[in-house]
Amino acid sequence: MEAGRRASMKGQVSNELLVVVGFILLILIPLLYVMFFKMDAIRTDLAMLQVHFSVARIAFLVNAVGYMGDGSAMITEIYIPETVESVSLGGSGGHAHEVVFTLLSAGEINEVVQPTVFPIEVSEDYSLAFEEEESGGGRYRLEMENEGGTVVLSPQPDPGNP
């Protein structure tokens, strides 16, 4: 009698384990399915957040260097997602007080714009790799220098790459 009771107890534990594993799979499989189909939306949202952060960082540091006075300078590093189509630093046609990133997300063109107090000028030797001709995202280093009230942006080499 004792042996029969032990055998049924082992069977009961196995059945309970199967039920618990079944419920976990019942919840996990639909969750994975939804996440798989939401990945594009998640990537789009992440790229938009990265662009907003980069634009705000550039504009904030342009203002900071401008307020520090003539001759002040700062180097910063920003990340540009691959969905960025074009970048306008300083603008054109009298809009020299703007940082504008244009990105393509979910088939739509979005512009992220941040105004600055000080005018922005791009140095003559400046050729950003993330401009439309040489597209590609990545990390970029910028030097910002105040020259007579105008903040001049110029590229800086990455110290990690010899």
C-alpha positions as CSV (number, residue, x, y, z in Angstrom):
1,M,0.0,0.0,0.0
2,E,2.8,2.3,0.9
3,A,4.6,1.8,-2.5
4,G,1.4,2.6,-4.4
5,R,0.9,5.8,-2.5
6,R,4.6,6.9,-3.3
7,A,4.1,6.1,-7.0
8,S,0.9,8.2,-7.2
9,M,2.7,11.1,-5.4
10,K,5.5,11.0,-8.0
11,G,2.9,11.0,-10.8
12,Q,1.1,13.9,-9.2
13,V,4.3,16.0,-9.0
14,S,5.0,15.2,-12.7
15,N,1.5,16.3,-13.7
16,E,1.8,19.5,-11.7
17,L,5.1,20.3,-13.3
18,L,3.6,19.7,-16.8
19,V,0.7,22.1,-16.0
20,V,3.1,24.8,-14.8
21,V,5.3,24.5,-17.9
22,G,2.3,24.5,-20.1
23,F,1.0,27.7,-18.6
24,I,4.4,29.3,-19.0
25,L,4.5,28.4,-22.6
26,L,0.9,29.5,-23.1
27,I,2.0,33.0,-21.9
28,L,5.5,33.1,-23.5
29,I,4.7,32.0,-27.1
30,P,2.2,34.8,-27.8
31,L,4.5,37.3,-26.1
32,L,7.4,36.4,-28.3
33,Y,5.1,36.5,-31.4
34,V,4.0,40.0,-30.6
35,M,7.6,41.2,-29.8
36,F,8.8,39.8,-33.1
37,F,6.3,41.8,-35.1
38,K,6.8,45.0,-33.0
39,M,10.6,45.1,-33.6
40,D,10.4,47.5,-36.5
41,A,8.3,49.9,-34.4
42,I,10.8,49.5,-31.5
43,R,13.8,50.2,-33.8
44,T,12.0,53.3,-35.2
45,D,11.3,54.7,-31.8
46,L,14.9,54.0,-30.7
47,A,16.3,55.8,-33.7
48,M,14.0,58.8,-33.1
49,L,15.1,59.0,-29.5
50,Q,18.8,58.8,-30.5
51,V,18.2,61.6,-33.1
52,H,16.4,63.8,-30.5
53,F,19.3,63.3,-28.0
54,S,22.0,64.1,-30.6
55,V,20.2,67.3,-31.8
56,A,19.6,68.5,-28.3
57,R,23.2,67.7,-27.3
58,I,24.6,69.7,-30.2
59,A,22.3,72.7,-29.6
60,F,23.0,72.7,-25.9
61,L,26.8,72.6,-26.3
62,V,26.7,75.2,-29.1
63,N,24.9,77.5,-26.6
64,A,27.3,76.6,-23.8
65,V,30.4,77.3,-25.9
66,G,28.8,80.6,-27.1
67,Y,28.1,81.7,-23.6
68,M,31.6,80.9,-22.4
69,G,33.0,83.6,-24.6
70,D,35.4,84.1,-27.5
71,G,38.1,81.4,-27.8
72,S,36.3,78.8,-25.8
73,A,36.1,75.3,-27.3
74,M,34.6,71.9,-26.6
75,I,34.8,68.4,-28.2
76,T,31.8,66.1,-28.0
77,E,30.8,62.8,-29.4
78,I,27.4,62.1,-30.8
79,Y,25.7,59.0,-32.3
80,I,23.8,59.2,-35.6
81,P,21.4,56.3,-36.5
82,E,21.5,54.9,-40.0
83,T,18.0,56.2,-40.8
84,V,19.3,59.8,-40.8
85,E,19.0,61.1,-44.4
86,S,20.6,64.5,-44.0
87,V,22.1,66.9,-41.4
88,S,22.0,70.7,-41.5
89,L,24.2,72.4,-38.9
90,G,23.7,76.1,-39.0
91,G,21.2,76.0,-41.8
92,S,21.0,78.2,-44.8
93,G,19.1,81.3,-45.9
94,G,19.3,83.1,-42.6
95,H,18.6,80.0,-40.5
96,A,22.2,79.8,-39.1
97,H,20.7,79.3,-35.6
98,E,19.4,75.8,-36.1
99,V,20.5,72.1,-35.8
100,V,18.3,70.0,-38.2
101,F,18.4,66.2,-38.6
102,T,16.2,64.7,-41.3
103,L,15.4,61.0,-40.9
104,L,13.3,58.4,-42.7
105,S,11.2,56.3,-40.3
106,A,8.3,54.1,-41.3
107,G,8.2,55.5,-44.8
108,E,7.8,59.1,-43.5
109,I,10.3,61.9,-43.5
110,N,10.7,63.5,-40.1
111,E,12.8,66.6,-39.2
112,V,14.1,67.1,-35.7
113,V,15.0,70.8,-35.2
114,Q,16.6,72.6,-32.3
115,P,17.2,76.3,-32.3
116,T,20.4,77.9,-30.8
117,V,21.1,81.3,-29.4
118,F,24.4,81.6,-31.3
119,P,24.9,81.3,-35.0
120,I,26.5,78.1,-36.2
121,E,29.1,77.9,-38.9
122,V,30.7,74.8,-40.4
123,S,34.4,74.9,-41.0
124,E,35.6,74.7,-44.7
125,D,37.4,71.4,-44.3
126,Y,34.3,69.8,-42.7
127,S,32.9,66.8,-44.6
128,L,30.7,64.7,-42.4
129,A,30.4,61.0,-43.3
130,F,26.8,61.0,-42.3
131,E,25.7,63.5,-45.0
132,E,23.6,62.2,-47.8
133,E,26.4,61.4,-50.3
134,E,28.2,59.1,-47.9
135,S,25.4,57.8,-45.8
136,G,25.9,55.7,-42.7
137,G,25.3,56.0,-39.1
138,G,27.8,55.8,-36.3
139,R,29.7,57.8,-33.7
140,Y,31.1,61.2,-34.7
141,R,33.3,63.7,-32.8
142,L,32.8,67.4,-33.2
143,E,34.8,70.3,-32.0
144,M,32.9,73.5,-31.3
145,E,34.8,76.7,-31.0
146,N,33.6,80.2,-30.3
147,E,35.1,82.7,-32.8
148,G,33.7,86.2,-32.2
149,G,30.3,85.0,-31.2
150,T,29.9,82.5,-33.9
151,V,30.3,78.8,-33.0
152,V,32.4,77.0,-35.6
153,L,32.0,73.2,-35.9
154,S,34.8,71.1,-37.2
155,P,35.5,67.3,-37.3
156,Q,37.8,65.5,-34.9
157,P,39.4,62.1,-35.4
158,D,38.3,59.3,-33.1
159,P,41.1,58.6,-30.6
160,G,40.1,54.9,-30.6
161,N,41.0,54.6,-34.3
162,P,44.7,55.2,-35.2
